[in-house]
Structure formats: structure tokens, C-alpha cells
């Protein structure tokens, strides 16, 4: 049920991309306290992106999860910004994160909803 989408203007090799997605999946599961078996991560590199009028390295992340609370977002923001800095050398002030709490009845899976 948790979904993390990552878009960045940075280039990354296929091998590094695969490892980044795996590390992101585990990070989201830990950060939300949910089983990794439900986590989905999508990653799009080399996107045409500007932030503050500059094409310097930047990222846009979406984190959606059933039961995501406002009390969790500050810690998740720190964790995800640090992750992007560690993995892709994207400074925290060049990363936007959109957090969304999804209602279980609006999240489909396996022919039904949660």
C-alpha cells in the first residue's frame, strides 16, 4: 500500500538504479512501520526538471500510504532528503516531497481495496 515515486534530473547507471530502488523500498517500509511486501517504488531519472529556475540536481518525491499521519511527515522528510543526498548528491533544499494519506477504500489491490 505505500507508494514512493521518485523523479530526478540526475543520471544514474542501471546497476545503481536497481540498488537505489531496493534501498528506497526498505527505507519506506521501516519509516512507515509497514511490511515491505506491500511497498511499491517507481524511479524516473534524467527527467527535464528545473527547481528555482536552475537545472542543478533536484528531485520530486511522492509518498502515499494508508494511515499516513501528519505527525510522521517531518521525520520522513528528513529521512528521504538524506537518502536523496546520500544516493544522488541532491541537496535537501533541492528536494520536494508530497505526502498523501490514502483512504483504504480508495486504494485498490488484487481485485479489491484495502
C-alpha positions as a printed NumPy array, in Angstrom:
array([[  0.   ,   0.   ,   0.   ],
       [  2.835,   2.512,   0.467],
       [  3.98 ,   4.032,  -2.806],
       [  7.141,   6.074,  -3.279],
       [  7.629,   7.798,  -6.611],
       [ 10.98 ,   9.46 ,  -7.311],
       [ 11.669,  11.798, -10.211],
       [ 15.04 ,  13.429, -10.692],
       [ 17.078,  15.187, -13.326],
       [ 20.153,  13.172, -12.288],
       [ 21.544,  10.381, -14.437],
       [ 22.239,   7.035, -12.806],
       [ 23.538,   3.707, -14.116],
       [ 21.193,   0.729, -14.376],
       [ 23.014,  -1.176, -11.64 ],
       [ 22.964,   1.799,  -9.273],
       [ 19.305,   2.479, -10.112],
       [ 18.316,  -1.073,  -9.191],
       [ 20.115,  -0.842,  -5.839],
       [ 18.66 ,   2.619,  -5.121],
       [ 15.114,   1.322,  -5.664],
       [ 15.738,  -1.647,  -3.368],
       [ 17.186,   0.579,  -0.626],
       [ 14.279,   3.022,  -1.014],
       [ 11.764,   0.197,  -0.624],
       [ 13.346,  -0.972,   2.627],
       [ 13.617,   2.629,   3.876],
       [  9.915,   3.302,   3.279],
       [  8.888,   0.073,   4.985],
       [ 10.981,   0.929,   8.062],
       [  9.87 ,   4.56 ,   8.117],
       [  6.195,   3.669,   7.973],
       [  6.391,   0.501,  10.041],
       [  4.731,  -1.49 ,   7.249],
       [  5.708,  -4.763,   5.573],
       [  7.995,  -4.275,   2.596],
       [  5.87 ,  -6.831,   0.747],
       [  3.322,  -4.041,   0.187],
       [  5.753,  -1.246,  -0.771],
       [  5.962,  -0.051,  -4.391],
       [  8.755,   2.231,  -5.609],
       [  8.929,   3.917,  -9.008],
       [ 12.043,   5.736, -10.166],
       [ 12.469,   8.074, -13.137],
       [ 15.927,   9.525, -13.801],
       [ 17.138,  12.117, -16.288],
       [ 13.84 ,  13.989, -16.259],
       [ 13.712,  17.514, -17.638],
       [ 13.354,  19.411, -14.364],
       [ 14.012,  22.908, -13.052],
       [ 13.836,  23.98 ,  -9.436],
       [ 14.119,  27.66 ,  -8.513],
       [ 14.99 ,  28.405, -12.14 ],
       [ 18.028,  26.105, -12.053],
       [ 18.707,  22.71 , -13.606],
       [ 21.106,  21.793, -10.779],
       [ 20.386,  18.329,  -9.325],
       [ 16.871,  18.175,  -7.892],
       [ 14.167,  15.647,  -7.067],
       [ 10.434,  15.379,  -6.601],
       [  9.132,  12.549,  -4.422],
       [  5.607,  11.352,  -3.757],
       [  4.935,   9.206,  -0.712],
       [  1.425,   7.827,  -0.43 ],
       [  0.254,   5.404,   2.22 ],
       [ -2.872,   4.312,   4.006],
       [ -2.814,   5.786,   7.502],
       [ -0.009,   8.279,   6.888],
       [ -0.265,  10.911,   9.599],
       [  0.971,  14.494,   9.72 ],
       [  2.974,  13.506,  12.814],
       [  5.126,  11.221,  10.633],
       [  5.929,  13.607,   7.79 ],
       [  8.724,  15.67 ,   9.383],
       [ 10.779,  12.57 ,  10.223],
       [ 10.033,  11.017,   6.833],
       [ 11.069,  14.253,   5.113],
       [ 14.415,  14.275,   6.92 ],
       [ 14.976,  10.606,   6.138],
       [ 14.038,  10.861,   2.463],
       [ 16.01 ,  14.067,   1.896],
       [ 19.071,  12.465,   3.471],
       [ 18.528,   9.392,   1.304],
       [ 18.465,  11.507,  -1.873],
       [ 21.606,  13.339,  -0.747],
       [ 23.417,  10.088,   0.06 ],
       [ 22.328,   8.262,  -3.087],
       [ 22.356,  11.012,  -5.73 ],
       [ 24.107,  14.006,  -4.134],
       [ 20.888,  16.025,  -4.263],
       [ 20.826,  18.649,  -1.551],
       [ 17.824,  18.594,   0.8  ],
       [ 16.853,  22.116,  -0.246],
       [ 16.558,  20.85 ,  -3.854],
       [ 14.039,  18.112,  -2.973],
       [ 10.272,  18.447,  -2.745],
       [  8.198,  15.675,  -1.19 ],
       [  4.431,  15.338,  -1.497],
       [  2.889,  13.258,   1.29 ],
       [ -0.595,  11.763,   0.896],
       [ -2.729,   9.723,   3.243],
       [ -4.827,   7.371,   1.125],
       [ -8.164,   6.118,   2.343],
       [ -8.184,   2.325,   2.371],
       [-11.355,   2.185,   0.282],
       [ -9.615,   4.304,  -2.416],
       [ -6.544,   2.043,  -2.68 ],
       [ -7.095,  -0.924,  -4.973],
       [ -5.154,  -4.183,  -4.933],
       [ -5.724,  -7.768,  -6.003],
       [ -9.156,  -7.051,  -7.468],
       [-10.415,  -5.266,  -4.368],
       [ -9.488,  -2.492,  -1.982],
       [ -7.787,  -2.354,   1.378]])
